[in-house]
Amino acid sequence: MASEVVNEFPLFPLGLVALPTEAVPLHIFEQRYRAMIGQCIDSETEFGIVWMSDDGLREVGCACEVERVLEEMDDGRFNVLTRGTRPFRVIERQGHLAYPAGVVEFLEDDDEENDEEAIERARAVYADLVKRATDREPEPSDLDELDAYGMAATVDFGLDAKQGLLELRSENARLKLVTRLFRAATKRLDFVDRAQTRARSNGKVRFS
């Protein structure tokens, strides 16, 4: 199946990486982005967030839709809640509109069989991380609905890791990557817990 290519797709370069399903609150203050987001709201269309990294604008970004306007200010600024929808690649940047835009190709995943073991492993490691971080166990029915993007969208990874996840065109590969990331995050939590315990004990091991 041919990939969908869209011309004059609104682009929002930011210092963040969005993932499909991720909730992304934005504060809109520049006039060109007010025009862009206003157009997307009026026409109920998507725009694209692309990461402006230290190495420049990344090629692969995530389309987002505006879920709702949270606050409108007297000076024209406003806050919106957006949500990631699907990944795309920027083919060509365009500068003839009132806001940044480009020709983009929406990216499809490879045709492959689901790795059920990878799915179960990722969800188990994710559930353990959530329990350790929040003292709350995810509902099994909620876990069953989560793919790699859905799980990763609720965890604060580094931008490089999120961008790497966004660029993968295999769900099985994404599941394996998020499993490694969740395990690393769990180890960091364990380290913090041990450090806090040592601090409370003033360096002494307590047995009671």
C-alpha positions as CSV (number, residue, x, y, z in Angstrom):
1,M,0.0,0.0,0.0
2,A,1.4,3.4,-1.0
3,S,2.2,5.8,1.8
4,E,0.0,8.9,2.2
5,V,1.8,12.1,1.2
6,V,0.4,15.5,2.2
7,N,1.4,18.9,0.9
8,E,1.5,22.1,3.0
9,F,1.3,20.1,6.2
10,P,1.8,22.4,9.3
11,L,5.0,21.8,11.1
12,F,5.8,22.9,14.7
13,P,9.6,22.6,15.5
14,L,10.0,22.2,19.3
15,G,12.5,21.0,21.8
16,L,10.5,17.9,22.5
17,V,9.5,14.6,20.9
18,A,5.8,13.5,20.8
19,L,4.7,9.9,20.4
20,P,1.4,8.6,19.0
21,T,-1.3,8.5,21.8
22,E,0.8,10.9,24.0
23,A,-0.9,13.9,25.5
24,V,1.1,17.0,24.8
25,P,0.1,20.3,26.4
26,L,1.3,23.4,24.4
27,H,1.5,27.1,25.2
28,I,1.0,29.0,21.9
29,F,2.3,32.5,21.8
30,E,4.1,33.3,18.5
31,Q,1.7,34.8,15.9
32,R,2.7,32.2,13.2
33,Y,1.9,29.3,15.5
34,R,-1.3,30.9,16.7
35,A,-2.4,31.1,13.1
36,M,-1.3,27.5,12.5
37,I,-3.0,26.0,15.5
38,G,-6.1,28.2,14.9
39,Q,-6.3,26.8,11.4
40,C,-6.0,23.3,12.7
41,I,-8.8,23.9,15.2
42,D,-11.1,25.4,12.7
43,S,-10.5,22.7,10.1
44,E,-10.1,19.8,12.6
45,T,-6.9,18.8,11.0
46,E,-3.5,17.6,12.3
47,F,-0.2,19.4,12.6
48,G,3.2,17.9,13.1
49,I,5.7,18.2,16.0
50,V,9.3,17.8,14.9
51,W,12.2,17.8,17.4
52,M,14.6,20.7,17.0
53,S,17.6,18.9,18.5
54,D,21.1,20.3,19.0
55,D,21.9,18.6,15.7
56,G,19.1,20.4,13.9
57,L,15.5,19.6,12.9
58,R,14.9,15.9,12.8
59,E,13.4,14.3,9.7
60,V,10.8,12.1,11.5
61,G,8.1,13.7,13.6
62,C,4.7,12.9,15.0
63,A,1.4,14.3,13.8
64,C,-0.9,15.7,16.5
65,E,-4.5,16.8,16.8
66,V,-5.9,19.5,19.1
67,E,-8.1,17.8,21.7
68,R,-9.2,21.0,23.4
69,V,-8.4,24.6,24.2
70,L,-7.5,24.8,27.9
71,E,-7.2,28.6,28.2
72,E,-7.4,31.7,26.0
73,M,-5.7,34.9,27.2
74,D,-6.5,38.5,26.4
75,D,-3.3,39.1,24.4
76,G,-4.0,36.2,22.0
77,R,-1.9,33.6,23.6
78,F,-3.6,30.3,24.5
79,N,-3.0,26.9,26.0
80,V,-4.1,23.7,24.2
81,L,-4.0,20.0,24.9
82,T,-2.9,18.0,21.9
83,R,-2.5,14.3,21.3
84,G,-0.1,12.4,19.1
85,T,-1.6,10.4,16.2
86,R,0.9,9.0,13.7
87,P,4.5,9.3,12.6
88,F,5.6,11.0,9.5
89,R,8.8,11.9,7.6
90,V,9.4,15.4,6.3
91,I,10.2,15.2,2.5
92,E,10.5,18.9,1.8
93,R,10.1,22.0,4.0
94,Q,8.0,24.8,2.6
95,G,8.1,28.5,3.6
96,H,5.3,30.1,1.6
97,L,2.6,29.9,4.2
98,A,2.1,32.1,7.3
99,Y,3.6,29.3,9.4
100,P,6.2,26.5,8.8
101,A,4.9,23.7,6.7
102,G,6.2,20.9,4.5
103,V,5.5,17.9,2.3
104,V,5.3,14.9,4.6
105,E,4.9,11.2,4.1
106,F,3.0,9.3,6.8
107,L,4.9,6.2,7.8
108,E,3.5,2.7,7.8
109,D,4.9,-0.2,9.9
110,D,6.5,-3.2,8.4
111,D,4.3,-6.2,7.6
112,E,5.2,-8.7,10.3
113,E,3.6,-11.1,12.8
114,N,3.1,-9.9,16.3
115,D,5.7,-11.3,18.8
116,E,3.3,-12.3,21.6
117,E,6.2,-13.0,24.0
118,A,7.6,-9.5,23.4
119,I,4.2,-8.0,24.1
120,E,3.7,-9.9,27.3
121,R,7.2,-9.1,28.5
122,A,6.9,-5.4,27.7
123,R,3.6,-5.1,29.5
124,A,4.9,-7.0,32.6
125,V,8.0,-4.8,32.9
126,Y,5.8,-1.7,32.3
127,A,3.3,-2.7,35.0
128,D,6.2,-3.3,37.5
129,L,7.6,0.2,36.7
130,V,4.2,1.9,37.2
131,K,3.6,0.1,40.5
132,R,7.1,1.1,41.8
133,A,6.7,4.7,40.7
134,T,3.1,5.3,41.7
135,D,2.1,2.5,44.2
136,R,-0.7,1.7,41.8
137,E,-1.1,-1.4,39.7
138,P,-2.4,-0.9,36.2
139,E,-5.7,-2.6,35.5
140,P,-5.2,-5.8,33.3
141,S,-7.9,-4.5,30.9
142,D,-6.0,-1.3,30.5
143,L,-2.7,-3.1,29.9
144,D,-4.2,-5.3,27.2
145,E,-5.0,-2.2,25.1
146,L,-1.5,-0.7,25.3
147,D,1.0,-1.0,22.5
148,A,4.6,0.2,22.7
149,Y,3.7,3.8,21.9
150,G,0.9,3.7,24.5
151,M,3.2,2.5,27.2
152,A,6.1,4.8,26.3
153,A,3.8,7.8,26.1
154,T,3.3,7.7,29.9
155,V,6.9,7.5,30.9
156,D,9.4,10.4,30.8
157,F,12.3,9.1,28.7
158,G,15.1,11.1,27.3
159,L,14.5,12.8,23.9
160,D,17.0,10.6,22.0
161,A,15.2,7.4,23.2
162,K,11.8,8.8,22.3
163,Q,13.1,9.8,18.8
164,G,14.6,6.4,18.3
165,L,11.3,4.8,19.2
166,L,9.4,7.1,16.8
167,E,11.7,6.2,13.9
168,L,11.3,2.4,14.3
169,R,8.9,0.9,11.7
170,S,8.5,-2.4,13.6
171,E,6.2,-2.8,16.6
172,N,8.2,-5.9,17.7
173,A,11.3,-3.8,17.7
174,R,9.6,-1.0,19.6
175,L,8.4,-3.5,22.2
176,K,11.9,-4.7,22.7
177,L,13.2,-1.2,23.0
178,V,10.6,0.0,25.5
179,T,11.3,-3.2,27.6
180,R,14.9,-2.2,27.9
181,L,14.0,1.4,28.7
182,F,11.5,0.4,31.3
183,R,14.1,-1.9,33.0
184,A,16.6,0.9,33.0
185,A,14.0,3.2,34.6
186,T,13.2,0.6,37.2
187,K,16.9,0.3,38.1
188,R,17.1,4.1,38.5
189,L,14.1,4.0,40.8
190,D,15.7,1.3,42.9
191,F,18.9,3.3,43.1
192,V,17.0,6.4,44.3
193,D,15.2,4.3,46.9
194,R,18.4,2.9,48.2
195,A,20.1,6.3,48.3
196,Q,17.1,7.8,50.2
197,T,17.2,4.9,52.6
198,R,20.9,5.4,53.2
199,A,20.4,9.2,53.7
200,R,17.6,8.6,56.3
201,S,19.8,6.1,58.1
202,N,22.7,8.5,58.3
203,G,24.9,5.9,56.6
204,K,24.1,3.1,59.1
205,V,22.4,-0.1,58.2
206,R,19.3,-0.6,60.3
207,F,17.8,-4.0,61.0
208,S,14.6,-2.8,62.8
